[in-house]
Amino acid sequence: MGLLYVFPVSKDEKDFIEESENQIIFKTYGLPYLFWGYALAIILVIFFMFLAIKAPVLKLIQLGDETDALLGYALLSVLGCLPLALMAFFFFEKRIIKRPGQLHLEYRIFKLPIFKEKFSVPKSSAFSVEPFLDSPNLARMKSKEEDLGFQNKGYFILWLKTEDGKKINVDRHSRKSDLIKLQSMLED
C-alpha cells in the first residue's frame, strides 16, 4: 500500500514513529486533504442518489411481494454501506512493528486491528529493495522531450527474507531512496 499510504523515512517524524526500549512502531501517513474533497463529493453523490430513489424503493417495499421487498432492502443497505466503506478507505492504517528478531505487520481500519502477521527476522541483513518492473523503458531510452510523460517510473518493493526462506512484501514505494531509508531504520 506504499503508493497511497506512505511510511515515515526519518526518526524525526515523531507523530508516525513510536520508539520504546525494545520496539519501534512505524505508522503510515493518512491520505492528503485533496482526497477528503473527493470523499465529500462521493458522499454527496450517494446522498442525492438516495434522495432520488427513496420514494420508489419504499413504495416497492410496501406494495411488492417478498422478493421485491428483499431487493428494496438490499438496495438501501448497499447505499448505506457505501459511505462506511469509503470512510474505511480513508481511515486505513498499516503499521510495521520492529522488535528484536521479529517483524510484525499490522493492518487497521478505524484504529481497530483487522489483520496481523508476525515474522522471524534473521540476524543477517534480511531486507532488500528491488524494482517491480524489469521491462525496458523505451520512452527514457529514446529520451525525446515529447515522450517525457510516458517514461515508466515504476515502483520499488521492500522485501524481507525470513528465517525459513520466505520473501515477504513489507512495503512498496515509487521512490527507491525512501525505501532504502526505511530499510536502514528497520535494520538498526
ZIDAHU-V480650 format. One record per residue. N is the residue number from 1. RES is the residue in one small letter. SS is DSSP state (helix for helix, strand for strand, loop for the rest). PSI is psi as a letter, one per 30 degrees, with the letter a starting at -180 (999 if undefined). Layout:
# ZIDAHU-V480650
n: {N N}
res: {RES RES}
ss: {SS SS}
psi: {PSI PSI}
This chain:
# ZIDAHU-V480650
n: {1 2 3 4 5 6 7 8 9 10 11 12 13 14 15 16 17 18 19 20 21 22 23 24 25 26 27 28 29 30 31 32 33 34 35 36 37 38 39 40 41 42 43 44 45 46 47 48 49 50 51 52 53 54 55 56 57 58 59 60 61 62 63 64 65 66 67 68 69 70 71 72 73 74 75 76 77 78 79 80 81 82 83 84 85 86 87 88 89 90 91 92 93 94 95 96 97 98 99 100 101 102 103 104 105 106 107 108 109 110 111 112 113 114 115 116 117 118 119 120 121 122 123 124 125 126 127 128 129 130 131 132 133 134 135 136 137 138 139 140 141 142 143 144 145 146 147 148 149 150 151 152 153 154 155 156 157 158 159 160 161 162 163 164 165 166 167 168 169 170 171 172 173 174 175 176 177 178 179 180 181 182 183 184 185 186 187 188}
res: {m g l l y v f p v s k d e k d f i e e s e n q i i f k t y g l p y l f w g y a l a i i l v i f f m f l a i k a p v l k l i q l g d e t d a l l g y a l l s v l g c l p l a l m a f f f f e k r i i k r p g q l h l e y r i f k l p i f k e k f s v p k s s a f s v e p f l d s p n l a r m k s k e e d l g f q n k g y f i l w l k t e d g k k i n v d r h s r k s d l i k l q s m l e d}
ss: {loop loop loop loop loop loop strand loop loop loop loop loop loop loop loop loop strand strand strand loop loop loop strand strand strand strand strand strand loop loop loop loop helix helix helix helix helix helix helix helix helix helix helix helix helix helix helix helix helix helix helix helix helix helix helix helix helix helix helix helix helix helix helix loop loop helix helix helix helix helix helix helix helix helix helix helix helix helix helix helix helix helix helix helix helix helix helix helix helix helix loop strand strand strand strand strand strand strand strand loop loop strand strand strand strand strand strand strand strand loop loop strand strand strand strand strand strand strand strand strand strand loop loop loop loop loop strand strand strand strand strand loop loop loop loop loop loop helix helix helix helix helix loop loop helix helix helix helix helix helix loop loop loop loop loop strand strand strand strand strand strand strand loop loop loop loop strand strand strand strand strand strand strand loop loop helix helix helix helix helix helix helix helix helix helix helix helix loop}
psi: {g f f e j k l l g k f f i f f g k k k a e g l k k k k l l l l l f e e e e e e e e e e e e e e e e e e e f e e e e e e e e e f l a e e e e e e e e e e e e e e e f e e e e e e e e f g k k k k k j j l j g l k k k k k k k h g k k e k k k k k k k l e l j f k k k k k e k g l k i e e e e e h k e f g e f g k j f a l l k j k k j l e g g k k k j e l l l f j e e e e e e e e e e f f 999}
